[in-house]
Amino acid sequence: MKGLWLALLLLGLPVWAAPSGVPVCERPSSPPPEVERPFPEEVQRALEALVRAEFAREPHAGLAVGVLRGSQRWVGAYGSRDVARGLPATPRTTWRMASITKTFTAVAVLQLVEQGRIDLDADIRTLVPAWPQKRWPVTVRQLLGHLGGVTNYGRFGPSHDTGPLDTAGAVALVAGYELEAEPGTRFIYSTWAYNLLGAAIEAASGQSYGEYLREHVFGPAGMEHAALDDRRTRDEHHAAGYRVREGQLVPSKVVDVSGRFAGGGTRATIEDLLGFGGALLDGRLLSRASSGLMQTPMSTRDGHLTDYGMGLATWPLRGHYVVAHSGAQPETSTLLLLLPGEDVAIVLASNVEGQAASLRRIAYGIIELLLEGKGSRLNARLQDPVDAVVNEGLNRIFGYGLAYHLWATRGPGTLPGTDGLSESFEQATRMLDRSAIARAPNAARERILSAHGPSEGWLFVRVGAHMARTLEEALGPERLDSYPARGPLAFFNDYLAACESRACPDPLRFNEALRADLRRFTGGNIEPSKH
């Protein structure tokens, strides 16, 4: 889910954004998590069937899956952690976390920001003097959002074996490279940028990176077996790695990942990773303000949105607000996916490389299974290319609006203000006008694709979130929860009906031309407005 994304201030603040710095304070104590309980047996059977069906699609060795929904919990392990030795994958199996390590690192940095030990807008050289002066300064905030211009592996590929390296050695790998872009101007995903953050954690805390994680991240999250991925200290539970060659599994290349320590150098069990997801959701690791900052996607200086906040990618999926991170390295494929507005965590780990698409299919299937069982989808009846552009706009108003409403009201997010709603609805109505789209369809579509971001004043988020709020007030939270399954046309249909009963101001009902399009798309299910 991916599109372009809402920005948190990088160099300038939208009026509704979180403050540029997190308040300097200790995190309030969080209540202990609820006592975990299993899902109902029929849900467990459905989860098992879903995972096994995907496991049978293509060559697999081992796979582990964990799911939390509120206090309900389920973990499954499948296949072999070591094919040659015939050893099964179990919940105790440890897997390379790869780039999910970046999420651990981001949490650690934000903890230290909360304590006043790190300034998000400080030049990284104030914390890591071994990083040489470059053409431009690079801030902690920019590094967290991959906006620092730091190269990703330089001339080395992601499968490069650095051999055992300490923090100084890891920083030295990137120190000689010039920045690829002026900080703030381009999104450049970089494992080495996160190594600089790992060194900053050590400088600010006085602990090694591994010690800090163990005491302040792994410990509070109940991650009993999580650790730095040192091949010399692996136990018998660690999964052997594989890749697929000509349809067959072959052993992975042996790679030491200590040279990417804070960007991809940890290991954990599936239960550890699920514990981490739960700790992010229930506030055991960060304050609400810091969690919201972490989950808010950032933007380049010229207003182009990235799909990344601070250690987490973000996107809307059928009205769900998703924050996630995947991992890919020799020996492993991993995925951490959270729905903070719906209190759901889904985690997956495989010891086969290149399984991102498979893990994503499983995660999306679990979302559909747990959250989208209410109501059938109302599909649009489209007749021409202009219809397709109008329908794209309806989908995006629905998807971003509902996702951000849930994230802000049930999770740690922040929404745009409500000032100027009439003008926002009128602007969205003009953007979806058939005659304007027909005159310049490509330009109209490009504008629609960016209408949730700063270049259009967060237009689709503001309009869609107000629609979601109206529906929740008029029809209740259970009806609101049905729209990811029922889709955007049901969302618009119900909103217009609610507006009739609540006598919404005329601009908030769109116009008759758009309502006519909606009736045509739905076969006449939307009644014409009386106003």
Summary of the structure (lengths in Angstrom):
residues: 531
radius of gyration: 23.8
end to end distance: 36.4
largest distance: 74.0
contacts: 1907
relative contact order: 0.13
helix: 43%
strand: 15%
